[in-house]
């Protein structure tokens, strides 16, 4: 993929939580999962540490809601190459689960290509495709929500959503943001009633999130999820700005990231 710009500083930011040895996890890079008209689309597979030979492990997919075409040019790299993605995947692997990041041209459909590849091909020996978790932040969340809604037969065991644009249950904040920031609003016209009733969700909110309408939409989403009695875990970080994982180097931020990892561990392992 051609890079016409130097890397934007945001692509060099790692999450503020770390585990000793996380940089040493084993990674299969650029495993081709689909050949598009513009070239190969690939994923990076981070293996659990320490690896257990012959043992099948669950997989966590870091969901992207932005097509790399149009994003990689101004940012200087793809989503899977961003240090946020790399460091999150390393943390997940250190927590005993396989982590997958990927490039995409059509986020709303490419996610299923990745999942199908992990289901049916030997891209990742030892992966247990019956235990899948989704992890998404910010504008990536609508594609993850769409996957839960549209493919409930898949073996989704849990999802972590942080500072996410969710559903337009009142108003048009998510649709407006999709037009402004360029993410794919894959769950437009859906409601909380369309979500599967048995997939546990971890929802993290930044109290000082500066993106217009994000928290209003998120608050409506959480309220509707509670009314429907969905299995949600909700954490509010009162003083944090958007994307606290990168932008708020505090004990509370690190504690919440640790809770996210523990949530995935509990439901997948």
WOQUIGI-V183221 format. One record per residue. RES is the residue in one small letter. PHI is phi in whole degrees, -180 to 180 (999 if undefined). Layout:
# WOQUIGI-V183221
res,phi
RES,PHI
RES,PHI
This chain:
# WOQUIGI-V183221
res,phi
x,999
x,-75
x,-117
x,-94
x,-131
x,-65
x,-65
x,-68
x,-53
x,-64
x,-74
x,-99
x,-82
x,-102
x,-64
x,-82
x,-103
x,-143
x,-120
x,-58
x,88
x,-62
x,-72
x,-97
x,-64
x,-78
x,-130
x,-91
x,-102
x,55
x,-80
x,-70
x,-113
x,-158
x,-104
x,-95
x,-61
x,-95
x,127
x,-75
x,-106
x,-136
x,-128
x,-108
x,-118
x,-99
x,-90
x,-58
x,-129
x,-74
x,-77
x,-110
x,-62
x,81
x,-101
x,-82
x,-125
x,-72
x,-127
x,-115
x,-97
x,-82
x,-82
x,-114
x,-108
x,-112
x,-66
x,-64
x,-68
x,97
x,-100
x,-66
x,-66
x,-69
x,-86
x,87
x,-164
x,-83
x,-58
x,-70
x,-90
x,-64
x,-64
x,-60
x,-65
x,-60
x,-70
x,-63
x,-63
x,-63
x,-64
x,-64
x,-64
x,-66
x,-93
x,93
x,-125
x,-79
x,-120
x,-129
x,-119
x,-156
x,-89
x,-156
x,-109
x,-130
x,-54
x,-68
x,-113
x,-63
x,-58
x,-74
x,-63
x,-64
x,-63
x,-64
x,-61
x,-66
x,-68
x,-116
x,-122
x,-90
x,-66
x,-137
x,-55
x,96
x,-76
x,-102
x,-74
x,-90
x,-131
x,-122
x,-118
x,-112
x,-130
x,-145
x,-128
x,51
x,-75
x,-82
x,-64
x,-58
x,-67
x,-65
x,-60
x,-61
x,-63
x,-63
x,-75
x,-87
x,-131
x,-66
x,-75
x,-68
x,-90
x,-73
x,-102
x,-171
x,-144
x,-115
x,-123
x,-123
x,49
x,-98
x,-71
x,-118
x,-125
x,-86
x,-79
x,-141
x,80
x,-137
x,-61
x,-69
x,-62
x,-63
x,-66
x,-60
x,-69
x,-74
x,-100
x,92
x,-83
x,-90
x,-86
x,-73
x,-110
x,-58
x,72
x,-99
x,-130
x,-61
x,-63
x,-84
x,-74
x,-64
x,-81
x,-123
x,-102
x,-64
x,-118
x,-108
x,-115
x,-112
x,-128
x,-99
x,-65
x,-109
x,-59
x,-94
x,-77
x,-56
x,81
x,-61
x,-69
x,-61
x,-65
x,-65
x,-63
x,-64
x,-63
x,-63
x,-61
x,-68
x,-65
x,-67
x,-61
x,-84
x,64
x,-75
x,-79
x,-116
x,-115
x,-120
x,-129
x,-109
x,-105
x,-59
x,-97
x,-87
x,-83
x,-57
x,56
x,-60
x,-57
x,-106
x,-108
x,-136
x,-83
x,-137
x,-63
x,-66
x,-59
x,-64
x,-63
x,-68
x,-62
x,-60
x,-65
x,-61
x,-63
x,-64
x,-60
x,-63
x,-56
x,-61
x,-86
x,-102
x,-109
